[in-house]
Amino acid sequence: MSDAHAHSVAFVRETEIPPSPPPASQAGAIKWMRDNLFSGLFNSILTLLAIYFIYKLVAGAFPWFWNGVWDAESIRDCRDILAERGAETGACFAVLVDRWDHLMFGFKYPQTEYWRPTLAFVLLLFAAAPALFYKYVPRKFLLFTALYPFIAFWLIWGGSLWLPLAILVAIIATGFVFRMVEGLDVNIRSILAAIVGLVAGIGLAYLLYQGAKELWFISNSVGSGSILTMLASFLFKAASVFMFVFFIPMGIFVGYAIYNDAEGGGLVTVVTALFALYLFVAYLVDPVAGAINAIIPIELQAVPSRDMGGYMLNMILGVVCVSLSLPLGIVLALGRQSNMPLIKGVCVVFIEFIRGVPLITLLFVANVMLAYFMPPETNFDLILRVIIMITMFSSAYIAEVIRGGLAALPKGQYEAADSLGLNYTQATRLIILPQALKISIPGIVNIAVGLFKDTTLVSVISMFDIVGMIRGPIQQSTDWISIYWEVYLFASMVFFVVCYSISQYSQWLERQLRTDHH
Amino acid sequence: MTTMTDSPVGTPPESFRLSMLLNDTRYRSLTFQFIALVAIIAFMAFVGGNLVRNLAEAGLNISYAFLGEPAGYDINQRPIEYDSQSSHGRAAIVGLLNTLIVAFLACITATVFGVVAGVLRLSNNWIVRKLMSFYVEIFRNVPVLIWILIIFSIMINAMPGPRAFRGENATSSMLFDSFAFTNRGVFAPSPVFNTAFWVVAATFLLSLVAIYLFRANATKKLYSEGKLIPTFWPTLALLFLPTMAVMLIPANPLMGILFIAVCVLFVVGVYLAFTKIRELVPGDNLGGLVALIAAAGMGYIITSLIAPIIMAIGPALGAGPAVESIMTWNMPELKGFNFKGGLQIRGSLIALWFALAIYTGAFIAENVRAGILAISKGQTEAAGALGLRPNRIMNLVILPQALRVIIPPLISQYLNITKNSSLAIAVGYMDVTGTLGGITLLQTGRAIETILLLMLFYLTISLLISFFMNIFNNRMKLQER
């Protein structure tokens, strides 16, 4: 071929032309800018607007940051320094230096003990690591995670070491009791079932008796002013009588049923273990811890809850409430999916009620109302009441997220678990929950982040978390009167760091857990 | 077996043993529910008994009579008549209205922010995309309470006081002579409506109905007869012409008719200029720009030619401009130490409004983005293959599907706004939490009653909104066979 053409054509190229570089407008930064910034009239206008906006933002904020004063006694001092330098604007970051302790720990936590919450925080990172990065951290470190609540409690609240230790021992002992009962001989188990049945029956009957008495008491105190109150009083009386005549025998029957349960299902084991736990905690923990402490006193200075403050309080509330509301949320979600109408109804009412009201009203309940519902003389401290209410709040939201996960599971999973002969507990624990929780991770993380942000609301009921510290002791002090940008920026920053990292973690985890096509 | 079949109906079979209450799945759920019922009743009895005892000990009782007693405190933002002699109940209603006001404003603003940011996050403009991600991440990850306090602090500290507007060498001046931004809030002119206004408003509403009917009819025609009736220009005409006619003609007939004629000329001229030049000049961006400029020029020429004529004829035939009679503006004026008259939008309202809007807008942006991303690209391409034009693809194919994904979370964001508006108490905005759950609670000491009422109020709103949302969801659900 080429030979033939060699004669007929003047020139035949035998080698390829080396590829020439693309035109300047089609390569490098120019092409990128044409594609991404100026790809049309509208886009160009948008780009210019955005650049102008960024310029204004930086031009406004940068001198303020750059001129920041880090070393001053008070806001007047700081302004003097700025005036001396001839700077027009400038931040008074000195307030952060001056009030660092207040922002972090509140104003009542003993200064010499700051290392304790700090250490607890550092340990939190270690305790969370095995749970968060379970693929990369050996499983045995989970033991530390399990121990962490006790360590953190002791570090932050102080007091005798032996008390948290005794509670820990009681819980471990309960585990042993559970194992022991599980492995018992059938004959002994039937005796145990009899005892448990007897105790449960008597306990139930006693509880009902007390309840009926209480209802009667309420009915008497409602009064008989109007038709409405008379009706209410009558209803309470009716409920009370109903409990007396019908429920108490029923309670005994249930006790008898457990007694009859000679095959000893899981229930006997669980009830025995719970009973043992109650005995340990109610009668053994305090005296034993006290006795050991008298011999070998290992104590940290005790800090009452009301002295907690600053960002530490936000962290405590956030971590405690999220960890408590997760199991509660799972239970509520399972309850809402249950086919027992009563249990389902209770869960639905609880969830919808909590989700329908703002957190602030629940905090009001914690602040002024909860005390009315407790027996007289009980003295809950505010932080505990707040923890209860926030936990209830977030558990309702988490329950809804998990319900979404449960509903998203194909029905075949439930049926497959049933057809394998798994009972409800086994199916839930081994088949349903692992998948449902995996689906709900992003939602749960969203709730957790939201909850952590919502812990700032406690400042409204005069607790001194970081926002409370800023609005109270810092902004109202004579030194730093009405300083706002610096402190609020700092507060935003500490929240941003935590919340942003959590949401990034959740996205990472989602990628890790993806089991479909990689 | 025989005993079982022979046993008369109604009596339990003999084989029932008590242990079946635990071991037989048929009865076990009954047992558990019974135990749960007992636990609930016992818990209620425990709580109720404590309540009764505690109240008796404190010498209190449960009574809502305080709602009728004089409140004795002032509320700085009163949508309805209220003074310190009004009852606690009325104070609660004022607070309730204030809650609804701020929630409504924040919902609208948040939707605007959210939709804009959500759409722009998907833009192919790198810098805008990054800017919007920045907005979303910054605002989502910082507590809304801090945002409220920051904006409130800015309103209080960075705005000039009313004093700065005073005197010869005032350091601040009013915007357009009618808006004053001060540290006591924003003062704006408030409209005072005359009777004529309501006629105009009614006409406007009627024309909205007419537009709806017209468009529905056009759609019906399109589907049944295949006739494509133009809707855009008739809609525009229906929207403005009747209202303007009612507004202008009665007061000053000739002036009104002339004015309307100019408007019609203006619109038609601009439209013609735009379409003609659009056809002449090729190219998407350049052509559009040229056409736009030409149309604006055309509009300018028409107005500048005819307006002087009207201005000359008008006053000769009737007195004064016609629009004044519809409504007048109550202007804010500096009197004493503060502005008087007009509408005062307090710093607390603005702080709450914008903080809620910006914060929730970040969440809505994510919902909008997710909704648009949920529609697969194939839908756009399929619609394009059918020959639909881009705006029709958006209106008929993408939006209806995306809205189905966007609206449920959007509504729950509205619920969040309503609930978060209770943070008003932090900046002293007198919403229902501030009046009923704040000052009324402190003054009367009736914690249980006030907090229950408060919860009831929020619960009612939430349940109402979820109710409507369920109806909406059912209507929007994919009709599957």
Boltz contact constraints between the chains, C-beta under 6 A:
constraints:
  - contact:
      token1: [A, 36]
      token2: [B, 126]
      max_distance: 6.0
  - contact:
      token1: [A, 40]
      token2: [B, 285]
      max_distance: 6.0
  - contact:
      token1: [A, 41]
      token2: [B, 285]
      max_distance: 6.0
  - contact:
      token1: [A, 43]
      token2: [B, 125]
      max_distance: 6.0
  - contact:
      token1: [A, 46]
      token2: [B, 125]
      max_distance: 6.0
  - contact:
      token1: [A, 46]
      token2: [B, 128]
      max_distance: 6.0
  - contact:
      token1: [A, 47]
      token2: [B, 125]
      max_distance: 6.0
  - contact:
      token1: [A, 47]
      token2: [B, 127]
      max_distance: 6.0
  - contact:
      token1: [A, 50]
      token2: [B, 127]
      max_distance: 6.0
  - contact:
      token1: [A, 50]
      token2: [B, 128]
      max_distance: 6.0
  - contact:
      token1: [A, 50]
      token2: [B, 131]
      max_distance: 6.0
  - contact:
      token1: [A, 207]
      token2: [B, 42]
      max_distance: 6.0
  - contact:
      token1: [A, 211]
      token2: [B, 41]
      max_distance: 6.0
  - contact:
      token1: [A, 211]
      token2: [B, 42]
      max_distance: 6.0
  - contact:
      token1: [A, 211]
      token2: [B, 45]
      max_distance: 6.0
  - contact:
      token1: [A, 214]
      token2: [B, 45]
      max_distance: 6.0
  - contact:
      token1: [A, 214]
      token2: [B, 49]
      max_distance: 6.0
  - contact:
      token1: [A, 215]
      token2: [B, 45]
      max_distance: 6.0
  - contact:
      token1: [A, 217]
      token2: [B, 49]
      max_distance: 6.0
  - contact:
      token1: [A, 218]
      token2: [B, 48]
      max_distance: 6.0
  - contact:
      token1: [A, 218]
      token2: [B, 52]
      max_distance: 6.0
  - contact:
      token1: [A, 221]
      token2: [B, 52]
      max_distance: 6.0
  - contact:
      token1: [A, 256]
      token2: [B, 18]
      max_distance: 6.0
  - contact:
      token1: [A, 257]
      token2: [B, 18]
      max_distance: 6.0
  - contact:
      token1: [A, 257]
      token2: [B, 19]
      max_distance: 6.0
  - contact:
      token1: [A, 257]
      token2: [B, 21]
      max_distance: 6.0
  - contact:
      token1: [A, 257]
      token2: [B, 22]
      max_distance: 6.0
  - contact:
      token1: [A, 260]
      token2: [B, 18]
      max_distance: 6.0
  - contact:
      token1: [A, 260]
      token2: [B, 19]
      max_distance: 6.0
  - contact:
      token1: [A, 261]
      token2: [B, 19]
      max_distance: 6.0
  - contact:
      token1: [A, 261]
      token2: [B, 22]
      max_distance: 6.0
  - contact:
      token1: [A, 340]
      token2: [B, 29]
      max_distance: 6.0
  - contact:
      token1: [A, 340]
      token2: [B, 33]
      max_distance: 6.0
  - contact:
      token1: [A, 342]
      token2: [B, 33]
      max_distance: 6.0
  - contact:
      token1: [A, 342]
      token2: [B, 36]
      max_distance: 6.0
  - contact:
      token1: [A, 342]
      token2: [B, 37]
      max_distance: 6.0
  - contact:
      token1: [A, 343]
      token2: [B, 36]
      max_distance: 6.0
  - contact:
      token1: [A, 356]
      token2: [B, 459]
      max_distance: 6.0
  - contact:
      token1: [A, 356]
      token2: [B, 462]
      max_distance: 6.0
  - contact:
      token1: [A, 357]
      token2: [B, 455]
      max_distance: 6.0
  - contact:
      token1: [A, 357]
      token2: [B, 458]
      max_distance: 6.0
  - contact:
      token1: [A, 357]
      token2: [B, 459]
      max_distance: 6.0
  - contact:
      token1: [A, 358]
      token2: [B, 419]
      max_distance: 6.0
  - contact:
      token1: [A, 358]
      token2: [B, 422]
      max_distance: 6.0
  - contact:
      token1: [A, 358]
      token2: [B, 458]
      max_distance: 6.0
  - contact:
      token1: [A, 360]
      token2: [B, 422]
      max_distance: 6.0
  - contact:
      token1: [A, 361]
      token2: [B, 454]
      max_distance: 6.0
  - contact:
      token1: [A, 361]
      token2: [B, 455]
      max_distance: 6.0
  - contact:
      token1: [A, 364]
      token2: [B, 437]
      max_distance: 6.0
  - contact:
      token1: [A, 364]
      token2: [B, 451]
      max_distance: 6.0
  - contact:
      token1: [A, 365]
      token2: [B, 451]
      max_distance: 6.0
  - contact:
      token1: [A, 368]
      token2: [B, 447]
      max_distance: 6.0
  - contact:
      token1: [A, 369]
      token2: [B, 447]
      max_distance: 6.0
  - contact:
      token1: [A, 369]
      token2: [B, 448]
      max_distance: 6.0
  - contact:
      token1: [A, 369]
      token2: [B, 451]
      max_distance: 6.0
  - contact:
      token1: [A, 372]
      token2: [B, 51]
      max_distance: 6.0
  - contact:
      token1: [A, 372]
      token2: [B, 54]
      max_distance: 6.0
  - contact:
      token1: [A, 373]
      token2: [B, 47]
      max_distance: 6.0
  - contact:
      token1: [A, 373]
      token2: [B, 50]
      max_distance: 6.0
  - contact:
      token1: [A, 373]
      token2: [B, 51]
      max_distance: 6.0
  - contact:
      token1: [A, 374]
      token2: [B, 50]
      max_distance: 6.0
  - contact:
      token1: [A, 375]
      token2: [B, 50]
      max_distance: 6.0
  - contact:
      token1: [A, 376]
      token2: [B, 53]
      max_distance: 6.0
  - contact:
      token1: [A, 376]
      token2: [B, 54]
      max_distance: 6.0
  - contact:
      token1: [A, 453]
      token2: [B, 143]
      max_distance: 6.0
  - contact:
      token1: [A, 456]
      token2: [B, 143]
      max_distance: 6.0
  - contact:
      token1: [A, 456]
      token2: [B, 145]
      max_distance: 6.0
  - contact:
      token1: [A, 460]
      token2: [B, 425]
      max_distance: 6.0
  - contact:
      token1: [A, 460]
      token2: [B, 426]
      max_distance: 6.0
  - contact:
      token1: [A, 484]
      token2: [B, 153]
      max_distance: 6.0
  - contact:
      token1: [A, 488]
      token2: [B, 146]
      max_distance: 6.0
  - contact:
      token1: [A, 488]
      token2: [B, 150]
      max_distance: 6.0
  - contact:
      token1: [A, 491]
      token2: [B, 146]
      max_distance: 6.0
  - contact:
      token1: [A, 492]
      token2: [B, 142]
      max_distance: 6.0
  - contact:
      token1: [A, 492]
      token2: [B, 146]
      max_distance: 6.0
  - contact:
      token1: [A, 495]
      token2: [B, 142]
      max_distance: 6.0
  - contact:
      token1: [A, 495]
      token2: [B, 143]
      max_distance: 6.0
  - contact:
      token1: [A, 496]
      token2: [B, 141]
      max_distance: 6.0
  - contact:
      token1: [A, 496]
      token2: [B, 142]
      max_distance: 6.0
  - contact:
      token1: [A, 499]
      token2: [B, 141]
      max_distance: 6.0
  - contact:
      token1: [A, 500]
      token2: [B, 141]
      max_distance: 6.0
